[in-house]
Amino acid sequence: MNTKTRNTINWVIAGLVAFVFIGSAAGKLSGSADAAKMAEGFGISAGSFTLLGVVELIAVILFVIPRTGILGALVLAAYMGGAVASHLEHNLSILAPVVISAFVWIAAVVRFPELTQRIRVKKD
């Protein structure tokens, strides 16, 4: 795969991840009735739900900026771990948070080859 193709795939996947998290953060920060209903369903106060939106927004900004992208990927992955735990606690399907988390990791591995080198097992 040449560099141009790799960069295109890299930014498309990163853009999709950013789109999902920006949309989610916007819903939490808007204070809409749907967001309040969702927060109530999870047993979270409106203020805490807004704070989660801020965390999502900061994490996605870190993720999109190349210099802080690895940190952003780690924060997004941790955030999605919490989403999986919340879904399990409330007997909801974990499919969506697991798929989103997988895309975060795929984007991180494609964007940052040094992660692949760290993950790869060396055979002696």
N, C-alpha and C positions, 0 to 999 in steps of 0.2 A: 504494500500500500504506500503510495507516495505521500509526501508531506501535505500537499494541498488537500487531498482526500481526507487524510487523518484530521487536519485542522477543521475541515467542514463538518465531519462527523462529530468532532469534539464540541464545536459551538452549537450544533443542532441539539445534541443531547443536553448540554448545559443549559441551553435556552428553554428546552422543555421542562427541565427540573425547575429552573427559575420561574417559569410561567406558573407552574403548579403552586409553588410556595408563595409567590407574590399574590396570586389569587386567593389563597388561603389566608394570608396575612391581611389582605384588604377586607375580606369578610369579617375577620375578627376585629379589625380596627374601626370598621364602619359603624359598629354598634347597632346593626339592623335587628329586626325582630327575629329573623332566622338565626342569626348568630347568638342572640340571647337564649333562644330555645335550645340550641345545640349546647351552649354552656351549661344551662340548667340540667340538660339530660346527662351530662358528665359530672354534675355536682360541683361545678366551678363557678365562682362569682364572676360578675361581669368585668370587674377590675382585673382579676387574674387572667381572664380570657383575652383582654386587651394586651396585657403583658406578654402573653404567649404570641400574639400577633407581632409585637415589637421584636421579640426574640427571633421569630421566623424571618422577619424583614432584615434584621441585622445579619443573621446567618446566611441568607441568600445573597446579600451584598458581599459578604466575605467570600462566598463561594464563586461569585462571578468575577471578582477581581483576581487576575492570575497570581499575583504575589501572595495573596491570602487564601487562595482557593482550597488548599489542603485543609487548613483550619476550618473554613466554611463547610467543607464536606464532612469533617468529623462532627461539627456541631449539628448539621442537618441529620446525619446518621443517628446521633444520640437523641435528637428530638424525635425522630421517627421510632426509635426504640421506646420512648415514652408513649408515643401514640399507639404502638402495638400493645403495650401494657395496659393502657386505658381501655382499648377495645376489648382486650381479654377480660378485664375487670367488669365490664358492662355487658358481657356476652354478645358482643358485636363481631362481625366478620373482620378478620385481620388482613384480608386479601389486599385492600387498597394501601394501607401503610407499608406492608411488606413489599409490594410492587414498587411503590415510590422510593422506598429505601434501596431496593435493588438498582433502580435507575440512578440514584445518588452515587452508589458505589461504582456502577458502570461508567458514569460520567467522570468520576474521580480517577479511575484507572486509565481511561482513555486520555484525559487531559494531562495527567501527571505520571509520566513513565517511571519516575523514581519510586512510585508506589508499587508498580509491578515488580521492580527489582527487589524491593523489600519483602514482598509477599512470596515471590518465587522461591521454591525450595532448591537449595543447591545440592547437587548429588556429587559426592566425592568419588 
